[in-house]
Amino acid sequence: MNGTILKDPQSELEFWFDWRLGYLKKNETVEHDLGWTVQPVDDDPNCLKVIEQTHSMHRSRVVVSGGVFGQVYLLTCTIGTDLGRVLKRAAILRISGAGHSGEFHEID
């Protein structure tokens, strides 16, 4: 499934990846949170920012804030597993009007 997550520029958005959904091998777990990144990064003080990140044995969680209206961002998470693998997942996030935060819109 391809799609875009919509976020209001004035809100915070909590987002997570469940690595068990086709990424981790049987009995493999998340051992290290290697960080979340936002692209593009620019000098605008309203640019999308990671304000909190956590992980558990199977999930990675992030809270982002801000964002420039109309801008599309790539939000990427990188983890290390107990089997020594490094995995990445990404989501597309678009800054939209008020009241749309957290909505998911599928791309045709």
C-alpha positions in Angstrom: 0.0 0.0 0.0 1.3 3.4 -0.9 0.0 6.6 0.6 0.6 9.9 2.4 0.1 10.8 6.0 -1.5 14.2 6.4 -0.4 16.5 9.3 -1.6 19.9 10.5 1.3 22.3 10.8 0.1 23.4 14.2 -0.2 19.9 15.7 2.1 17.1 17.0 1.8 13.7 15.4 2.7 10.4 16.9 3.6 7.7 14.4 5.1 4.2 14.7 6.4 1.3 12.6 5.7 -2.3 13.7 8.8 -4.1 12.4 7.0 -7.5 12.8 4.9 -6.7 9.7 7.3 -8.3 7.1 10.6 -6.9 8.3 11.9 -8.9 11.3 12.9 -12.5 11.0 11.3 -15.1 13.3 12.3 -14.3 16.9 14.3 -11.3 15.8 13.9 -8.1 17.9 14.8 -4.4 17.7 17.9 -3.9 19.7 19.0 -0.3 18.8 17.1 2.7 17.7 19.5 4.3 15.1 17.3 7.3 14.7 14.5 9.0 12.7 15.4 11.5 10.0 13.3 14.1 8.2 14.0 15.2 4.6 14.2 17.8 3.3 15.9 19.8 6.1 16.0 23.5 5.6 16.6 26.7 7.5 12.9 27.5 7.9 12.2 27.5 11.7 8.8 25.8 10.9 10.4 22.8 9.3 9.2 19.4 10.5 11.1 18.3 13.6 11.4 15.0 15.5 10.7 15.9 19.1 10.6 12.4 20.6 11.6 8.9 19.6 11.4 5.5 21.4 11.5 1.9 20.6 10.4 -1.5 22.0 11.4 -5.0 21.0 9.2 -4.8 17.9 8.1 -1.2 17.3 9.7 2.3 16.7 7.7 5.4 17.7 8.2 9.0 16.8 6.5 12.3 17.6 7.0 15.1 15.1 5.9 18.7 15.2 5.7 21.7 12.9 6.1 21.6 9.2 5.6 24.1 6.3 2.1 24.1 4.8 2.1 22.2 1.5 5.5 20.7 2.0 6.1 16.9 1.5 8.6 15.3 3.9 10.2 11.8 3.9 10.3 10.5 7.5 12.8 7.6 7.8 13.4 5.2 10.7 16.6 3.1 11.0 17.0 0.3 13.6 19.6 -2.3 14.5 18.4 -5.8 15.3 19.7 -8.5 17.7 20.8 -10.4 14.7 23.1 -7.5 13.6 20.9 -6.4 10.7 20.2 -2.7 10.0 16.7 -2.0 8.7 15.1 1.2 7.4 11.5 2.1 6.8 10.1 5.4 5.5 6.8 7.2 5.3 5.6 10.2 3.2 4.1 13.0 5.3 2.4 16.1 3.8 1.6 19.2 5.7 -2.1 20.0 5.2 -4.8 22.2 6.5 -6.1 22.2 10.1 -8.0 19.2 11.2 -6.3 16.6 9.0 -3.5 15.5 11.3 -2.9 11.8 11.3 -5.1 11.1 8.3 -3.8 8.6 5.7 -4.5 9.0 2.0 -3.8 6.2 -0.4 -2.1 7.0 -3.7 -3.7 5.6 -6.8 
